[in-house]
Amino acid sequence: MGSLPGAPAAAPFYLGDLLAEAADDNPGMTVTTNHPLNLVDGGRDRREFTVAELAGVVDKTAHRLYAAGVRPADQVAVIMTNGFDVVLAYVFGNPVGA
């Protein structure tokens, strides 16, 4: 479906921004996942995380990607089993534009 004639262009939407906003508005809100998260420190033993904790993981990992040389428009490959970890891995690249 295209845009309506004369409508302003939509701003890009990033899941990482949504997570960061949720962490700002309600940092203690709990997210329950379908399995433990391998990408979160100590996440292998639990399935409940706060949005602030997940936003912190995204921010920390985005900084690591940038420090490793990842820049806007770079492609980043992720190989892992399907689950919420894949969503987090996708979000990691958003802050650096990859």
Backbone bond lengths (Angstrom), bond angles and torsions (degrees), N, CA, C in turn:
res aa  C-N    CA-C-N  psi(-1)  N-CA   C-N-CA  omega(-1)  CA-C   N-CA-C  phi
1 M - - - 1.446 - - 1.518 108.68 -
2 G 1.304 116.97 130.20 1.454 121.53 -178.42 1.516 112.32 -87.91
3 S 1.311 115.06 177.55 1.463 121.32 177.65 1.523 109.85 -78.30
4 L 1.310 116.02 156.16 1.456 120.64 174.09 1.521 108.84 -73.83
5 P 1.334 118.11 143.58 1.464 120.28 178.33 1.532 110.80 -56.73
6 G 1.313 116.33 132.85 1.452 121.68 178.46 1.518 114.93 81.90
7 A 1.322 117.28 -5.39 1.469 120.09 179.90 1.523 109.31 -76.06
8 P 1.333 117.51 143.10 1.465 119.16 177.64 1.526 110.17 -65.72
9 A 1.305 115.55 149.23 1.465 120.18 178.56 1.521 109.29 -64.98
10 A 1.310 115.33 140.71 1.464 120.33 179.16 1.523 109.72 -72.99
11 A 1.307 115.29 140.13 1.467 120.06 175.73 1.523 108.51 -72.64
12 P 1.326 118.08 148.87 1.461 120.04 177.24 1.526 110.31 -58.81
13 F 1.318 116.14 145.12 1.459 122.14 179.55 1.522 107.90 -113.02
14 Y 1.314 116.56 126.40 1.456 121.17 179.69 1.518 109.59 -121.54
15 L 1.326 116.00 131.33 1.464 120.41 178.30 1.522 111.36 -58.79
16 G 1.316 116.75 -34.81 1.459 120.49 179.59 1.519 112.17 -61.75
17 D 1.346 116.85 -36.08 1.466 120.50 176.99 1.522 110.61 -65.86
18 L 1.322 116.27 -41.24 1.462 120.81 178.42 1.525 110.56 -61.94
19 L 1.316 116.62 -42.98 1.462 121.22 178.74 1.528 110.73 -65.35
20 A 1.320 117.65 -42.23 1.467 121.27 179.04 1.528 111.11 -64.22
21 E 1.336 117.00 -40.89 1.466 120.34 177.63 1.523 111.04 -64.20
22 A 1.330 116.75 -41.70 1.465 120.41 178.13 1.521 110.35 -62.90
23 A 1.328 116.90 -38.96 1.467 120.87 179.18 1.524 110.92 -66.82
24 D 1.336 117.43 -36.69 1.466 121.02 177.47 1.529 111.51 -68.81
25 D 1.335 115.88 -42.64 1.462 121.07 -175.55 1.527 113.35 -77.46
26 N 1.328 116.79 -36.18 1.462 120.73 -174.70 1.529 109.45 -152.01
27 P 1.331 118.06 72.36 1.462 121.64 -172.63 1.524 114.80 -60.56
28 G 1.313 117.16 -25.42 1.462 119.82 -178.60 1.513 114.36 -87.91
29 M 1.345 117.12 -1.83 1.462 119.82 179.41 1.526 109.38 -59.15
30 T 1.318 115.76 135.73 1.460 121.04 -175.46 1.522 111.26 -97.02
31 V 1.319 115.23 138.34 1.457 123.20 173.16 1.521 106.51 -112.67
32 T 1.328 116.74 127.37 1.461 121.41 177.10 1.517 107.66 -106.73
33 T 1.320 116.50 126.90 1.465 121.40 -177.71 1.525 110.36 -102.73
34 N 1.329 115.96 165.83 1.456 120.68 -179.02 1.520 113.01 -79.13
35 H 1.310 117.04 -8.90 1.464 121.86 177.82 1.531 108.64 -161.44
36 P 1.331 117.60 164.37 1.473 119.28 176.73 1.531 110.29 -59.22
37 L 1.333 116.46 154.28 1.463 121.23 -178.79 1.519 110.87 -103.56
38 N 1.306 116.40 121.12 1.461 121.36 178.88 1.525 112.31 -75.44
39 L 1.328 117.82 -20.69 1.459 121.35 -175.28 1.526 113.60 -87.11
40 V 1.326 117.61 -3.50 1.460 122.53 -179.35 1.521 108.32 -109.82
41 D 1.341 117.19 131.01 1.465 119.70 177.35 1.519 109.45 -55.16
42 G 1.327 117.01 125.82 1.458 121.58 -178.77 1.517 113.44 75.57
43 G 1.318 117.63 5.01 1.458 121.62 -176.37 1.506 115.02 -76.52
44 R 1.300 117.45 -10.93 1.466 120.01 -178.38 1.522 112.16 -72.51
45 D 1.327 116.91 -14.88 1.457 120.47 -175.86 1.525 113.28 -108.05
46 R 1.325 118.20 5.91 1.464 118.93 -177.87 1.519 111.61 -151.59
47 R 1.337 115.58 168.02 1.462 121.25 -177.92 1.518 112.55 -126.90
48 E 1.327 118.45 4.25 1.459 121.42 178.30 1.521 109.84 -118.45
49 F 1.335 115.34 132.05 1.459 122.16 -176.86 1.521 108.33 -139.06
50 T 1.325 117.75 151.45 1.464 119.92 173.74 1.525 108.48 -85.26
51 V 1.336 115.69 155.10 1.464 118.42 178.13 1.525 110.49 -64.79
52 A 1.336 117.63 -31.74 1.469 120.21 177.20 1.524 110.46 -64.16
53 E 1.311 116.94 -39.74 1.464 121.25 178.71 1.530 110.48 -64.48
54 L 1.327 117.32 -45.72 1.468 120.73 179.83 1.526 111.10 -66.50
55 A 1.332 117.47 -40.11 1.470 120.50 177.38 1.524 110.32 -63.25
56 G 1.321 117.26 -37.18 1.465 121.14 177.23 1.516 112.04 -64.38
57 V 1.332 116.34 -39.25 1.469 120.78 177.89 1.528 109.82 -64.69
58 V 1.331 116.92 -42.53 1.467 120.84 178.61 1.525 110.24 -61.86
59 D 1.324 117.27 -47.22 1.463 121.46 -179.17 1.531 111.33 -61.92
60 K 1.313 116.27 -46.59 1.471 121.13 -178.88 1.531 110.89 -62.61
61 T 1.325 116.41 -43.63 1.462 119.80 -178.25 1.525 111.17 -71.23
62 A 1.331 117.90 -36.40 1.469 120.43 176.34 1.525 110.21 -61.48
63 H 1.325 117.09 -41.17 1.467 120.17 176.90 1.530 111.14 -63.94
64 R 1.323 116.95 -37.56 1.475 120.17 177.46 1.526 110.79 -65.47
65 L 1.335 116.76 -41.97 1.467 119.91 177.91 1.527 110.58 -61.63
66 Y 1.327 116.30 -43.91 1.465 120.38 179.34 1.527 110.56 -62.98
67 A 1.325 116.65 -43.23 1.469 120.91 178.95 1.526 111.42 -63.80
68 A 1.337 116.05 -28.15 1.465 120.55 178.86 1.528 112.32 -82.67
69 G 1.345 116.78 -2.03 1.458 119.70 175.88 1.517 115.52 105.38
70 V 1.336 119.00 2.62 1.463 121.06 178.58 1.525 108.67 -72.46
71 R 1.331 115.97 130.68 1.456 122.22 -177.30 1.533 110.22 -129.27
72 P 1.347 117.10 168.32 1.462 119.95 179.57 1.526 111.98 -50.97
73 A 1.319 114.93 139.34 1.468 125.47 179.50 1.522 113.53 75.52
74 D 1.338 118.73 -2.81 1.465 120.28 174.25 1.526 109.13 -68.10
75 Q 1.321 115.70 149.72 1.457 120.92 175.32 1.518 108.44 -97.64
76 V 1.323 115.52 135.38 1.460 121.84 179.94 1.520 107.47 -123.53
77 A 1.321 117.44 124.18 1.462 121.83 179.37 1.524 110.08 -94.44
78 V 1.320 115.07 141.02 1.463 121.50 177.63 1.520 107.37 -128.97
79 I 1.317 116.05 127.23 1.459 120.79 177.97 1.520 107.61 -119.60
80 M 1.329 115.99 112.71 1.461 121.06 179.67 1.525 108.85 -164.99
81 T 1.327 116.10 169.16 1.457 119.80 177.74 1.525 109.70 -72.15
82 N 1.325 116.01 155.62 1.455 121.58 -177.82 1.527 110.86 -69.14
83 G 1.310 117.08 139.41 1.460 122.63 178.99 1.514 109.80 160.48
84 F 1.323 116.97 -169.69 1.459 121.42 -177.63 1.523 111.62 -64.63
85 D 1.333 118.04 -26.66 1.466 120.98 175.80 1.528 110.88 -56.47
86 V 1.332 116.96 -37.18 1.464 121.07 -179.87 1.532 110.04 -65.09
87 V 1.325 117.02 -40.08 1.466 120.68 177.60 1.523 109.76 -62.22
88 L 1.332 116.84 -45.97 1.468 120.00 178.12 1.522 110.96 -61.20
89 A 1.324 116.98 -43.24 1.465 120.51 -179.63 1.528 110.60 -61.27
90 Y 1.326 117.15 -38.72 1.466 120.87 176.77 1.529 110.40 -62.95
91 V 1.319 115.43 -42.92 1.463 120.73 -177.29 1.524 111.41 -67.12
92 F 1.337 118.43 -28.15 1.469 121.75 -178.69 1.524 112.03 -55.81
93 G 1.323 116.91 -37.33 1.460 120.13 -176.39 1.517 114.43 -80.08
94 N 1.331 117.87 -18.13 1.470 121.03 -176.91 1.520 114.28 -57.37
95 P 1.328 120.24 -47.14 1.469 118.97 -176.77 1.533 114.49 -62.47
96 V 1.330 117.57 -25.39 1.467 119.72 179.22 1.529 111.71 -98.79
97 G 1.331 117.30 -0.24 1.457 121.18 177.36 1.511 114.48 80.90
98 A 1.329 117.46 13.54 1.472 120.55 179.97 1.516 110.35 -89.76
